[in-house]
Amino acid sequence: MSEPTKTIEGWYAYHEFHTIDWASWRSIDPQERQRIFSAFLQVLATFEQEERDGTSSFGVYAIAGHKADLLFLFFRPTLDEVITCKNHIAKTEFADYLQTSYSYTSIVELSSYLAKPGSNPMDDPSLKPRLQPLQEKSGAICFYPMNKRRSGDDNWYMLPMPERIELMRSHGLIGRDYAGKVRQIVTGSVGFDDWEWGVTLYAQDPLQFKKLVYEMRFDEVSARYGDFGDFYVGTAITLSDFEALIQFGE
């Protein structure tokens, strides 16, 4: 049996993608729309206040393409809190005009070698922000799920640990070339969702996503051992931006 990689975990992550039922939303009276959305904004404002209190992280993103219109992204200390956040949104009247197109449950994950033996990673000022990440409030976001392949001669899980470490070291060097351009949060989802990891990228210039992902395609970890799900890309929006997005200009 090949030796499993040890990890340290931080906050739970929940990505919830929605499309807006524009026909139904447009059909109701403008004043009623304002009442419904104002109540919804109060729920989101609560999430933002909890972020300011340092107990969680929350972001709203407008998504490009047909797969979704919106992403609500939560980082929370417990799975129970993730479920509570999901239900807070689901119970609002505005949720009647949202259709969940995709969701992803995972937990922030780092390799255990980053932590000092016998120490609490949360006491390490270099690790705590990575385990309890705050989200970007401007710029672009990219999210995709992925697996490590486990078929035939391309079975990642049958490789000896030293070989896996060396492959990942080479893989990581590509990411370092994008330091300051792209920020990455990796979340583990083995046993939580249909894929093994989720990757969330942030950048002020979305073109950097294309450049980074393309370059990594030529690295053996991706080219030989990586399987990828759908990609979602969009931009961070404020609550004011969100309100402008759903208005019709009456």
VEXDOPA-248193 format. One record per residue: residue in three letters; x negated, y negated, z negated of N, C-alpha, C, CB in turn. Coordinates in steps of 0.1 Angstrom, whole numbers, padded with zeros to 4 digits, always signed. Last residue first. Glycine has a CB too. Layout:
N
AlaXYZXYZXYZXYZ ...
END
This chain:
250
Glu+0367-0505+0138+0379-0512+0136+0377-0524+0128+0390-0503+0130 Gly+0344-0489+0142+0343-0503+0146+0357-0511+0145+0338-0504+0159 Phe+0343-0464+0133+0346-0466+0147+0347-0480+0151+0359-0459+0150 Gln+0319-0447+0111+0329-0458+0114+0331-0459+0129+0325-0471+0108 Ile+0298-0430+0106+0312-0424+0107+0323-0435+0110+0315-0417+0094 Leu+0275-0447+0105+0276-0435+0115+0290-0431+0117+0267-0424+0110 Ala+0279-0464+0084+0280-0469+0097+0281-0458+0108+0267-0477+0101 Glu+0275-0445+0063+0288-0451+0065+0289-0457+0079+0289-0462+0054 Phe+0248-0439+0068+0258-0429+0069+0271-0435+0071+0257-0420+0056 Asp+0236-0463+0062+0235-0458+0076+0245-0448+0078+0221-0452+0078 Ser+0242-0463+0035+0247-0474+0043+0247-0470+0058+0240-0487+0042 Leu+0226-0442+0026+0241-0441+0025+0248-0452+0033+0245-0442+0010 Thr+0201-0437+0051+0206-0442+0038+0221-0440+0038+0202-0457+0036 Ile+0186-0410+0068+0195-0421+0068+0198-0424+0054+0208-0418+0076 Ala+0160-0394+0087+0165-0398+0074+0175-0410+0075+0154-0401+0064 Thr+0167-0375+0117+0161-0387+0110+0168-0389+0097+0161-0399+0119 Gly+0158-0343+0131+0167-0355+0129+0159-0366+0122+0179-0351+0121 Val+0161-0309+0142+0153-0321+0140+0162-0333+0139+0143-0323+0152 Tyr+0158-0275+0138+0167-0286+0136+0158-0298+0134+0176-0284+0124 Phe+0153-0244+0155+0147-0256+0150+0158-0267+0149+0136-0260+0159 Asp+0161-0209+0146+0164-0222+0153+0157-0234+0146+0179-0224+0152 Gly+0132-0189+0138+0146-0191+0140+0148-0204+0147+0154-0191+0127 Phe+0104-0169+0147+0109-0182+0143+0124-0182+0146+0102-0193+0150 Asp+0077-0149+0138+0090-0149+0144+0097-0161+0139+0098-0136+0142 Gly+0042-0143+0139+0053-0151+0136+0065-0149+0144+0048-0166+0137 Tyr+0019-0128+0147+0027-0123+0135+0039-0132+0132+0018-0123+0124 Arg+0008-0139+0170+0009-0125+0169+0019-0120+0158-0005-0119+0166 Ala+0010-0167+0168+0011-0160+0181+0013-0145+0180-0002-0162+0189 Ser+0007-0173+0141+0019-0176+0148+0021-0167+0160+0020-0191+0151 Val-0019-0163+0136-0008-0161+0126+0006-0163+0132-0010-0170+0114 Glu-0035-0171+0157-0031-0157+0156-0019-0155+0147-0042-0149+0152 Asp-0026-0201+0174-0032-0195+0162-0027-0181+0161-0031-0203+0149 Phe-0010-0212+0192-0022-0206+0197-0030-0199+0186-0030-0216+0205 Arg+0010-0225+0178+0014-0213+0186+0002-0206+0191+0022-0218+0198 Met-0001-0248+0168-0001-0236+0159+0003-0223+0167+0008-0238+0147 Glu+0004-0266+0188-0009-0262+0186-0010-0249+0177-0017-0273+0178 Tyr+0032-0268+0186+0026-0262+0198+0012-0258+0195+0027-0273+0209 Val+0035-0279+0160+0040-0266+0163+0034-0260+0175+0056-0267+0164 Leu+0022-0305+0165+0017-0295+0155+0022-0281+0158+0022-0300+0141 Lys+0036-0316+0186+0022-0314+0188+0017-0304+0178+0014-0327+0185 Lys+0062-0317+0176+0059-0310+0188+0045-0307+0189+0064-0318+0200 Phe+0058-0334+0154+0063-0321+0152+0060-0312+0164+0078-0321+0149 Gln+0050-0358+0165+0040-0350+0158+0045-0336+0155+0036-0357+0145 Leu+0073-0370+0174+0064-0364+0184+0054-0355+0177+0058-0374+0192 Pro+0084-0384+0152+0088-0370+0154+0080-0363+0165+0102-0370+0159 Asp+0066-0403+0130+0068-0401+0144+0071-0387+0147+0054-0405+0151 Gln+0067-0398+0103+0073-0411+0108+0075-0410+0123+0063-0422+0104 Ala+0078-0366+0091+0068-0374+0099+0075-0388+0102+0063-0367+0111 Tyr+0081-0335+0076+0084-0349+0076+0074-0356+0084+0086-0354+0061 Leu+0094-0301+0076+0084-0311+0080+0089-0325+0080+0078-0307+0094 Thr+0100-0271+0061+0105-0285+0063+0094-0294+0065+0114-0289+0050 Val+0106-0238+0066+0095-0248+0067+0102-0262+0070+0085-0245+0079 Gly+0114-0209+0048+0118-0221+0055+0107-0231+0055+0131-0226+0049 Trp+0109-0173+0051+0105-0186+0047+0112-0197+0054+0090-0188+0049 Glu+0125-0151+0059+0115-0150+0047+0110-0163+0042+0104-0142+0051 Trp+0160-0151+0065+0147-0152+0069+0138-0152+0056+0144-0165+0077 Asp+0184-0149+0052+0182-0139+0062+0167-0140+0068+0191-0142+0073 Asp+0178-0153+0016+0185-0156+0028+0180-0147+0039+0182-0171+0032 Phe+0167-0141-0007+0177-0152-0009+0185-0154+0004+0170-0165-0013 Gly+0148-0122-0002+0158-0119-0011+0169-0129-0013+0152-0116-0024 Val+0127-0148+0006+0128-0133+0006+0138-0129-0005+0114-0126+0004 Ser+0122-0175+0008+0136-0170+0008+0137-0155+0009+0143-0177+0020 Gly+0102-0203+0000+0103-0188+0002+0118-0184+0000+0095-0181-0009 Thr+0092-0232+0017+0101-0226+0007+0103-0211+0010+0115-0233+0007 Val+0069-0257+0022+0073-0244+0025+0081-0238+0014+0060-0235+0028 Ile+0067-0288+0036+0071-0282+0024+0076-0268+0028+0083-0289+0017 Gln+0044-0312+0049+0051-0299+0050+0055-0294+0037+0041-0289+0057 Arg+0040-0341+0068+0040-0335+0055+0049-0323+0056+0046-0345+0045 Val+0019-0355+0093+0030-0346+0090+0029-0341+0076+0030-0334+0100 Lys+0000-0375+0090+0009-0376+0101+0022-0367+0098+0003-0372+0114 Gly-0015-0368+0068-0012-0382+0070-0002-0385+0081-0025-0390+0072 Ala-0029-0341+0086-0027-0348+0073-0025-0363+0075-0040-0345+0063 Tyr-0034-0326+0107-0022-0335+0108-0019-0342+0095-0010-0327+0112 Asp-0055-0310+0102-0057-0320+0112-0046-0330+0113-0059-0313+0126 Arg-0043-0292+0085-0051-0303+0079-0054-0314+0089-0064-0297+0073 Gly-0031-0274+0102-0023-0283+0095-0031-0295+0089-0016-0276+0084 Ile-0054-0260+0110-0047-0268+0120-0038-0278+0113-0039-0258+0129 Leu-0061-0247+0086-0070-0257+0091-0063-0266+0102-0083-0251+0097 Gly-0042-0227+0083-0041-0239+0075-0050-0251+0080-0045-0237+0061 His-0052-0207+0099-0039-0213+0102-0038-0227+0095-0028-0204+0098 Ser-0075-0200+0085-0076-0205+0099-0064-0213+0103-0079-0194+0109 Arg-0062-0190+0062-0072-0201+0061-0073-0208+0075-0085-0196+0056 Met-0048-0169+0073-0040-0180+0068-0050-0192+0066-0033-0177+0054 Leu-0069-0151+0079-0060-0156+0089-0052-0169+0085-0050-0145+0093 Glu-0079-0147+0053-0087-0153+0063-0079-0159+0075-0098-0143+0069 Ile-0058-0134+0040-0063-0147+0035-0071-0154+0046-0072-0144+0023 Arg-0055-0111+0056-0044-0121+0055-0049-0134+0051-0033-0116+0046 Glu-0079-0099+0049-0077-0103+0063-0066-0113+0064-0073-0090+0072 Pro-0076-0094+0021-0087-0103+0026-0085-0107+0041-0100-0096+0025 Met-0053-0076+0022-0052-0090+0017-0064-0099+0022-0052-0090+0002 Pro-0048-0057+0052-0054-0059+0039-0054-0074+0035-0068-0054+0039 Leu-0015-0055+0067-0029-0060+0068-0035-0060+0054-0029-0074+0075 Met+0011-0048+0065+0002-0037+0064-0013-0042+0065+0004-0027+0075 Tyr+0025-0071+0070+0025-0066+0056+0016-0053+0054+0039-0062+0052 Trp+0024-0076+0097+0016-0085+0088+0015-0078+0074+0024-0098+0086 Asn+0021-0056+0123+0028-0056+0110+0019-0064+0100+0030-0042+0105 Asp+0016-0050+0150+0017-0064+0145+0025-0065+0132+0024-0072+0156 Asp+0018-0024+0157+0005-0028+0154+0005-0043+0149-0005-0027+0166 Gly+0052-0022+0146+0040-0016+0153+0027-0020+0148+0042-0019+0168 Ser+0062-0050+0128+0066-0040+0138+0053-0035+0145+0076-0045+0148 Arg+0068-0075+0113+0064-0062+0107+0069-0050+0117+0071-0060+0093 Arg+0061-0110+0112+0064-0098+0120+0060-0085+0112+0059-0098+0134 Lys+0074-0132+0090+0062-0126+0094+0066-0112+0100+0051-0124+0082 Asn+0099-0156+0099+0095-0143+0093+0080-0140+0097+0104-0132+0098 Met+0115-0188+0093+0106-0179+0100+0103-0166+0092+0092-0186+0102 Pro+0134-0218+0100+0131-0206+0093+0122-0197+0100+0144-0198+0089 Tyr+0128-0253+0102+0130-0240+0109+0127-0229+0099+0121-0239+0121 Phe+0133-0288+0105+0134-0276+0097+0135-0264+0106+0146-0277+0088 Cys+0121-0321+0104+0122-0309+0112+0123-0297+0103+0110-0308+0122 Ile+0127-0356+0103+0126-0343+0096+0127-0332+0106+0137-0342+0085 Ala+0114-0390+0103+0120-0379+0109+0118-0366+0101+0115-0376+0123 Gly+0119-0421+0085+0112-0413+0094+0121-0400+0098+0099-0408+0089 Ser+0126-0423+0050+0126-0428+0063+0119-0419+0072+0119-0442+0063 Lys+0124-0410+0026+0136-0418+0028+0136-0425+0041+0138-0427+0017 Glu+0114-0377+0018+0111-0389+0025+0124-0397+0028+0103-0387+0039 Gln+0118-0362-0015+0120-0363+0000+0116-0377+0005+0134-0359+0003 Leu+0096-0347-0038+0106-0357-0035+0106-0358-0019+0102-0371-0041 Pro+0091-0314-0051+0089-0324-0041+0100-0334-0039+0086-0318-0027 Gln+0078-0297-0072+0090-0305-0074+0090-0317-0064+0092-0310-0089 Leu+0054-0288-0062+0064-0278-0067+0078-0284-0069+0060-0271-0079 Arg+0041-0310-0056+0043-0301-0045+0053-0291-0049+0030-0294-0042 Pro+0039-0323-0081+0046-0330-0070+0049-0321-0058+0038-0342-0065 Lys+0023-0303-0095+0037-0306-0099+0044-0313-0087+0037-0314-0111 Leu-0004-0303-0086+0006-0292-0082+0020-0296-0084+0002-0279-0088 Ser-0018-0323-0097-0019-0321-0082-0009-0311-0077-0033-0316-0079 Pro-0013-0322-0124-0008-0334-0117-0009-0332-0101-0015-0346-0121 Asp-0002-0294-0140-0013-0299-0131-0008-0310-0123-0018-0287-0123 Asp+0019-0285-0154+0010-0294-0161-0001-0300-0153+0005-0287-0174 Met+0030-0266-0137+0037-0279-0139+0029-0289-0147+0051-0276-0146 Pro+0013-0244-0140+0012-0253-0128+0019-0266-0129+0017-0245-0116 Asn-0003-0237-0169+0010-0240-0164+0009-0249-0152+0019-0246-0175 Ser-0030-0213-0168-0025-0226-0170-0010-0227-0165-0033-0236-0162 Gly-0042-0188-0162-0037-0190-0175-0030-0204-0178-0048-0189-0185 Pro-0062-0201-0136-0058-0190-0144-0053-0193-0158-0069-0179-0144 Lys-0048-0229-0118-0059-0224-0127-0054-0212-0135-0064-0235-0136 Ala-0034-0224-0086-0032-0227-0100-0044-0222-0108-0019-0221-0106 Leu-0039-0215-0061-0040-0230-0063-0039-0233-0078-0029-0237-0056 Tyr-0033-0189-0060-0047-0192-0061-0049-0207-0064-0055-0188-0049 Ser-0006-0186-0054-0010-0187-0068-0025-0191-0070-0008-0173-0075 Ser+0008-0207-0030+0000-0196-0033-0006-0197-0047-0012-0194-0023 Leu+0042-0219-0035+0028-0221-0032+0020-0209-0036+0022-0233-0041 Glu+0075-0228-0027+0065-0217-0029+0051-0222-0026+0069-0205-0021 Val+0109-0235-0035+0095-0241-0031+0085-0231-0036+0093-0255-0038 Ile+0133-0214-0022+0127-0219-0034+0113-0224-0030+0126-0209-0046 Ser+0166-0213-0006+0152-0208-0008+0146-0215-0020+0143-0212+0005 Thr+0191-0211+0018+0188-0211+0004+0174-0206+0002+0198-0203-0005 Tyr+0208-0228+0043+0196-0220+0040+0193-0222+0025+0185-0224+0049 Ser+0234-0230+0068+0229-0233+0055+0217-0224+0052+0240-0232+0043 Tyr+0254-0243+0094+0243-0235+0090+0239-0239+0076+0231-0236+0099 Ser+0277-0257+0098+0272-0250+0109+0260-0240+0105+0267-0260+0120 Thr+0306-0265+0083+0293-0261+0080+0288-0252+0091+0292-0253+0066 Gln+0324-0293+0092+0323-0279+0094+0308-0275+0092+0328-0275+0109 Leu+0344-0318+0077+0330-0313+0080+0331-0298+0082+0321-0316+0068 Tyr+0367-0327+0068+0364-0331+0082+0349-0327+0086+0365-0346+0083 Asp+0369-0319+0043+0379-0314+0052+0376-0317+0066+0393-0319+0048 Ala+0351-0335+0030+0346-0322+0034+0356-0315+0043+0344-0313+0022 Phe+0365-0356+0021+0357-0358+0033+0352-0344+0039+0345-0367+0031 Glu+0375-0348-0003+0384-0348+0008+0376-0350+0022+0394-0360+0007 Thr+0353-0325-0020+0357-0338-0016+0367-0337-0005+0345-0347-0013 Lys+0344-0299-0025+0356-0303-0031+0361-0317-0028+0355-0302-0046 Ala+0319-0297-0013+0330-0290-0007+0344-0294-0013+0328-0275-0010 Ile+0303-0313-0030+0306-0317-0016+0318-0310-0011+0294-0314-0007 His+0303-0296-0052+0307-0310-0053+0311-0316-0040+0296-0319-0060 Asn+0293-0272-0042+0307-0273-0045+0312-0287-0047+0310-0265-0058 Lys+0266-0279-0040+0273-0275-0028+0288-0276-0030+0270-0260-0025 Cys+0260-0284-0066+0259-0295-0056+0267-0291-0044+0244-0298-0052 Thr+0263-0259-0077+0271-0270-0082+0271-0281-0072+0266-0275-0096 Ile+0242-0245-0065+0256-0241-0062+0266-0252-0066+0260-0228-0070 Val+0221-0258-0076+0223-0258-0062+0237-0255-0058+0213-0248-0055 Glu+0224-0251-0103+0225-0265-0099+0227-0267-0084+0213-0273-0103 Asp+0219-0223-0101+0232-0228-0106+0234-0243-0101+0233-0227-0121 Leu+0192-0223-0095+0201-0219-0085+0216-0224-0088+0201-0204-0083 Thr+0174-0252-0107+0180-0239-0109+0189-0236-0097+0187-0238-0122 Pro+0162-0277-0100+0155-0268-0108+0161-0254-0109+0154-0273-0122 Arg+0165-0286-0064+0170-0285-0078+0163-0275-0086+0185-0282-0078 Phe+0168-0304-0036+0158-0297-0044+0163-0298-0058+0144-0303-0042 Phe+0189-0305-0007+0188-0306-0022+0176-0298-0026+0201-0300-0029 Leu+0202-0322+0020+0191-0314+0015+0189-0316+0000+0178-0317+0023 Phe+0225-0322+0046+0223-0325+0032+0213-0316+0026+0237-0324+0024 Leu+0225-0332+0079+0219-0323+0069+0219-0329+0055+0204-0320+0073 Leu+0248-0335+0107+0243-0339+0094+0235-0328+0087+0254-0344+0085 Asp+0254-0323+0130+0254-0337+0130+0247-0343+0118+0268-0343+0130 Ala+0241-0295+0149+0246-0301+0137+0246-0316+0139+0238-0297+0124 Lys+0237-0286+0175+0237-0276+0164+0243-0281+0151+0224-0270+0161 His+0233-0304+0195+0247-0299+0192+0248-0290+0180+0252-0292+0205 Gly+0211-0332+0187+0215-0320+0194+0229-0315+0189+0205-0309+0192 Ala+0198-0343+0155+0199-0344+0169+0205-0331+0175+0186-0348+0176 Ile+0212-0354+0124+0206-0343+0132+0209-0345+0147+0210-0330+0127 Ala+0205-0375+0098+0213-0374+0110+0206-0364+0119+0216-0388+0117 Tyr+0204-0366+0063+0197-0368+0076+0207-0366+0088+0186-0357+0078 Val+0198-0372+0029+0208-0371+0040+0201-0374+0053+0220-0381+0038 Gly+0184-0357+0000+0183-0364+0012+0194-0362+0021+0170-0361+0019 Phe+0171-0354-0033+0183-0353-0024+0180-0362-0012+0196-0358-0031 Ser+0158-0338-0063+0156-0346-0050+0168-0343-0041+0142-0342-0044 Ser+0157-0341-0099+0160-0334-0086+0156-0343-0075+0175-0330-0086 Thr+0151-0357-0120+0155-0343-0123+0158-0335-0111+0168-0344-0131 Gly+0145-0384-0119+0134-0374-0119+0138-0360-0121+0124-0378-0129 Asp+0163-0404-0117+0160-0399-0131+0149-0389-0131+0173-0394-0137 Arg+0166-0405-0090+0158-0416-0096+0155-0412-0111+0167-0429-0096 Glu+0181-0382-0087+0168-0382-0081+0160-0393-0088+0168-0384-0066 Glu+0204-0390-0098+0197-0379-0105+0183-0378-0100+0205-0366-0102 Gln+0212-0409-0079+0208-0414-0093+0200-0403-0100+0221-0418-0101 Glu+0218-0393-0058+0206-0402-0057+0202-0407-0070+0210-0414-0048 Phe+0241-0380-0067+0229-0372-0064+0216-0381-0064+0230-0365-0051 Thr+0257-0402-0069+0254-0395-0081+0241-0386-0079+0265-0386-0086 Ala+0260-0408-0042+0253-0418-0051+0249-0411-0064+0262-0430-0054 Leu+0276-0387-0034+0262-0388-0030+0254-0397-0038+0262-0392-0015 Val+0300-0395-0047+0294-0382-0051+0279-0382-0046+0301-0370-0043 Gln+0305-0419-0035+0303-0419-0049+0296-0406-0054+0316-0421-0057 Leu+0310-0411-0009+0298-0418-0012+0295-0419-0026+0298-0432-0006 Phe+0336-0401-0012+0325-0392-0009+0311-0398-0012+0325-0388+0006 Ala+0350-0424-0017+0350-0414-0027+0338-0404-0025+0363-0406-0028 Ser+0347-0435+0009+0342-0442-0003+0340-0433-0015+0351-0454-0007 Phe+0361-0418+0025+0346-0418+0026+0340-0425+0014+0342-0425+0039 Ile+0387-0422+0017+0381-0409+0016+0366-0410+0016+0386-0400+0028 Arg+0390-0450+0023+0392-0445+0009+0385-0431+0007+0407-0443+0006 Gln+0385-0450+0050+0376-0458+0041+0378-0453+0027+0380-0473+0042 Arg+0407-0435+0060+0393-0431+0062+0383-0437+0052+0389-0433+0076 Glu+0427-0452+0053+0426-0439+0046+0412-0433+0048+0437-0429+0052 Gln+0422-0473+0070+0422-0475+0056+0420-0462+0048+0434-0483+0051 Pro+0426-0460+0095+0413-0465+0091+0412-0468+0076+0411-0478+0099 Asp+0445-0429+0095+0445-0444+0094+0431-0449+0089+0456-0448+0085 Ile+0432-0402+0116+0438-0407+0104+0436-0423+0103+0432-0401+0091 Ser+0418-0393+0139+0433-0393+0139+0439-0400+0127+0438-0379+0140 Arg+0391-0392+0135+0396-0403+0142+0411-0404+0141+0392-0402+0157 Trp+0390-0367+0122+0386-0379+0115+0391-0391+0121+0370-0380+0114 Ser+0397-0350+0143+0405-0351+0131+0402-0363+0123+0403-0338+0122 Ala+0376-0355+0161+0390-0357+0165+0399-0358+0153+0394-0345+0174 Trp+0352-0349+0147+0355-0363+0150+0369-0365+0154+0346-0367+0162 Asp+0341-0331+0124+0353-0329+0132+0358-0343+0136+0364-0321+0124 Ile+0306-0328+0123+0318-0336+0120+0329-0334+0129+0314-0352+0120 Thr+0286-0301+0112+0291-0309+0123+0304-0317+0118+0295-0300+0135 His+0260-0297+0088+0274-0298+0091+0275-0305+0105+0281-0307+0081 Phe+0238-0278+0067+0240-0285+0080+0255-0285+0083+0232-0278+0091 Glu+0219-0277+0039+0233-0275+0044+0236-0284+0056+0243-0278+0032 His+0194-0263+0021+0196-0270+0033+0211-0267+0038+0186-0267+0045 Tyr+0180-0262-0010+0193-0258-0003+0195-0268+0009+0205-0259-0012 Ala+0156-0249-0032+0159-0257-0020+0172-0252-0014+0148-0257-0010 Tyr+0144-0250-0065+0152-0243-0055+0155-0254-0044+0165-0237-0061 Trp+0110-0260-0075+0125-0262-0074+0131-0253-0063+0127-0277-0071 Gly+0086-0235-0075+0090-0247-0081+0106-0248-0080+0084-0259-0074 Glu+0063-0207-0081+0075-0213-0075+0079-0226-0083+0087-0203-0076 Ile+0035-0190-0068+0041-0198-0079+0052-0206-0073+0030-0208-0086 Thr+0026-0157-0058+0030-0170-0056+0034-0177-0069+0042-0170-0045 Lys+0004-0131-0044+0011-0137-0056+0014-0152-0053+0002-0136-0069 Thr+0009-0108-0019+0004-0121-0022+0011-0126-0034+0005-0131-0011 Pro+0004-0072-0024+0013-0084-0021+0006-0097-0026+0026-0083-0029 Glu-0018-0050-0008-0015-0058-0020-0007-0071-0017-0029-0063-0026 Ser-0006-0022+0009-0013-0034+0010-0009-0043-0002-0011-0042+0023 Met-0008+0012+0000+0000+0000+0000-0009-0012+0000+0010+0000-0012 
END
